[in-house]
Amino acid sequence: MNRSSPEGEPGPPVQLPDAVLADLVRDTSASVGLVYLLTPGERVEVLHLALVSGVSLRIAAPWARIPMDAAIPVVDAIRGRRLVWLVSQEEIARRYPRLGIVLPYDFMLAAAPVADGKTVWGGVVLLFPVWRPPQLSPIEQETIAAGCRRAAGFLRQASASGRPLRIPDEPLRLPAPHPRDADPVRAQAALEFTWRLPVGCCALDLDGRLTFINPVGAELVGADAAVLLGNRPWEVLLWLHEPVFEDRYRAAVVTRQPTSFTATRPPDTRLLFQLYPDDTGISVHITPADNAVTSPPAAQTVPSGAETVGAAALYHLTHVATALAEAVGVKDVVELAADQIVPAFGPKALALLTVHEGRLRVTGYRGYGSELMARFDAEPLTSHTPAVRAITTGTASFFPTFADLKMAYPPAVHQDEMASWAFLPLIVSGRPVGSLVLAYDRPRLFPPAERAVLTSLAGLIAQALDRARLYDAKLTLAHTLQTGLLPRAFPHIPELDTAARYKPAGHGMDIGGDFYDLIRPTPTTAVAVIGDVQGHNTAAAALMGQVRTAVHAHATAGAPPSDILARTNRLLTDLSPALFASCLIAHLDLSRHHAQLATAGHPPALLRHPDGRTSTLTMPPGLLLGIDADADYTTHAIPLPPGTVLALYTDGLVETPGTDIDDATAALADHLAAMRPDNLDAVADALIWHAERSAPRHDDIALLLIRPRP
């Protein structure tokens, strides 16, 4: 009996205590802390953000719910039951491009599982400023492990008592720490001090809301303090709507490093904003930009020309990521990367290299000449060059000047007239797929934020390239299978002119079930076949091969069209493939110049008479193959004098959404009537062109044209 309540019912839901995260953040000196929980019984495993410390919920929002198949540090920590430690912005961007895109700032990160025994309850993420030592000490590692064990112990105890775990609809944010209450006299003195300052100053909380501004600060930004207090400045002041303000605030909160930016208050007053963060909020120093003589410490100041790297690059990366998600084949990825990166990220030239059979092949480039690219094509992975090193070591290299490049690679020769270079590895799941070379015609310092952005960019391209290569391989396999199931060549029949076309659907790698065939059972007869198996996958293609083989065998044995369909239909129903097929068979008597046709639910054939009249051969449609084993099929006889053109086709030639198929068939007949039938290959091409021009095609097209000779 459950002892959690007198009645034996489960107790009220429990919530993870704030102290679990607060103590862990305090004991490790982390600047940011996040606790994730797994909800038992969910159909799809998802991590839910439960507790947040040190950042606003707006910043943490992209990771409020994390699927357990996502490439995110806390997921890797949970799946591997190990501590994940990332020491730099560049490493984060390289190993986790999605994280590098949304937070392109410099910080260290630790992720650890909350688990005990065989049960995983969730995970913890801690962020640290980069000025701390680059490695976690054994004491720090044990502190993190102990905090995770404490959380797991609480969750296990709650579960054992029958009290369900409550995950709040919105993560709970721990309040920022505050110093002890200041002496009122000293507090008043501090307030008067800021009032007397000839420069502006204000304070933001960790949510970015203004909590204080002195009179000079309000005067400089041109707004009353009452309007600003309690609001985020970039949401109140229209001239701060540019993303740079919010981005610098985000950077200060996440990295706990001073940063700065300039903005112009209309009409022409340029102001310098210097942000000094800590665990309680951000102090902002405001001065006219032209008069500013102080700045944050040199080692922590945003480098010149890099102020907007975070905000601008974030939007560029988002755009490129969206475009790469739509790229299909390798060619699409290469073209898109070249078209997007050069204008958005500033390089003068770009080369994308991929690994193939132990060599580095040039897959695409922009801004470089073909002769220069030919020199670097097929470079062995054993060579000592920066592009190869990026792959073999998995680390990026940045060279602000050729002298830097020469120092690292003494044999290097200045061949491209560029001033700075970045060599970025393209790695997916620890496997190298290539490297990306960016070259700049002006010297470039590559500050940390820019390095992280470019590394994230390379990660996105690597993932897209890997998907594209897999797609291309599957597409090649699909088309090989498709064409392998169609006849390589028709038998030579002197009494007939023939032309056949097969056109796959416009986009994608689906395998169609359309087929055609021409068989010569006797010297004086021929059998023309056209068919379409339901579906666009390997099952449809396999069934198409079986149908074509069955039809071919029965036709070769001399069976009439109705019997061929009936026997093939019984075969399909015996196989029970859960797929149906349409088919039309024409038995041609070459000596008597007539034909017998039978159809199993297939679009009607077209007949162009020698005088140019073109008609649709309507006949009882017959039941699709594979539905009823006892279905009967009737035969329809037509004259087929020399000069007549018999057109057999699948529905992809006439069927488009929103168009009446009878009207489309009539239009096709009119188009056939208007053409000269002397060259059937030209007629076939024209009919395909007519179909594709009239409307987008979402289905495969098969077409077979037959004309008896005099």
Secondary structure as GFF3:
##gff-version 3
##sequence-region A 1 710
A	DSSP	alpha_helix	18	28	.	.	.	ID=ss1
A	DSSP	beta_strand	32	38	.	.	.	ID=ss2
A	DSSP	beta_strand	46	53	.	.	.	ID=ss3
A	DSSP	alpha_helix	57	60	.	.	.	ID=ss4
A	DSSP	three_ten_helix	61	63	.	.	.	ID=ss5
A	DSSP	beta_strand	65	67	.	.	.	ID=ss6
A	DSSP	alpha_helix	73	80	.	.	.	ID=ss7
A	DSSP	beta_strand	84	86	.	.	.	ID=ss8
A	DSSP	alpha_helix	89	95	.	.	.	ID=ss9
A	DSSP	alpha_helix	97	102	.	.	.	ID=ss10
A	DSSP	beta_strand	108	116	.	.	.	ID=ss11
A	DSSP	beta_strand	119	128	.	.	.	ID=ss12
A	DSSP	alpha_helix	138	160	.	.	.	ID=ss13
A	DSSP	beta_strand	172	173	.	.	.	ID=ss14
A	DSSP	alpha_helix	184	196	.	.	.	ID=ss15
A	DSSP	beta_strand	200	204	.	.	.	ID=ss16
A	DSSP	beta_strand	210	213	.	.	.	ID=ss17
A	DSSP	alpha_helix	215	221	.	.	.	ID=ss18
A	DSSP	alpha_helix	225	228	.	.	.	ID=ss19
A	DSSP	alpha_helix	233	236	.	.	.	ID=ss20
A	DSSP	three_ten_helix	238	240	.	.	.	ID=ss21
A	DSSP	alpha_helix	243	255	.	.	.	ID=ss22
A	DSSP	beta_strand	259	265	.	.	.	ID=ss23
A	DSSP	beta_strand	269	277	.	.	.	ID=ss24
A	DSSP	beta_strand	282	288	.	.	.	ID=ss25
A	DSSP	three_ten_helix	289	291	.	.	.	ID=ss26
A	DSSP	three_ten_helix	298	300	.	.	.	ID=ss27
A	DSSP	alpha_helix	309	326	.	.	.	ID=ss28
A	DSSP	alpha_helix	330	345	.	.	.	ID=ss29
A	DSSP	beta_strand	349	356	.	.	.	ID=ss30
A	DSSP	beta_strand	359	366	.	.	.	ID=ss31
A	DSSP	alpha_helix	370	376	.	.	.	ID=ss32
A	DSSP	beta_strand	379	380	.	.	.	ID=ss33
A	DSSP	alpha_helix	386	393	.	.	.	ID=ss34
A	DSSP	beta_strand	397	399	.	.	.	ID=ss35
A	DSSP	alpha_helix	402	408	.	.	.	ID=ss36
A	DSSP	beta_strand	420	428	.	.	.	ID=ss37
A	DSSP	beta_strand	431	440	.	.	.	ID=ss38
A	DSSP	alpha_helix	448	485	.	.	.	ID=ss39
A	DSSP	beta_strand	496	503	.	.	.	ID=ss40
A	DSSP	beta_strand	514	522	.	.	.	ID=ss41
A	DSSP	beta_strand	525	533	.	.	.	ID=ss42
A	DSSP	alpha_helix	538	556	.	.	.	ID=ss43
A	DSSP	alpha_helix	561	575	.	.	.	ID=ss44
A	DSSP	beta_strand	581	589	.	.	.	ID=ss45
A	DSSP	beta_strand	594	600	.	.	.	ID=ss46
A	DSSP	beta_strand	606	608	.	.	.	ID=ss47
A	DSSP	beta_strand	614	616	.	.	.	ID=ss48
A	DSSP	beta_strand	636	639	.	.	.	ID=ss49
A	DSSP	beta_strand	645	649	.	.	.	ID=ss50
A	DSSP	three_ten_helix	651	653	.	.	.	ID=ss51
A	DSSP	alpha_helix	661	673	.	.	.	ID=ss52
A	DSSP	alpha_helix	680	694	.	.	.	ID=ss53
A	DSSP	beta_strand	701	708	.	.	.	ID=ss54
###
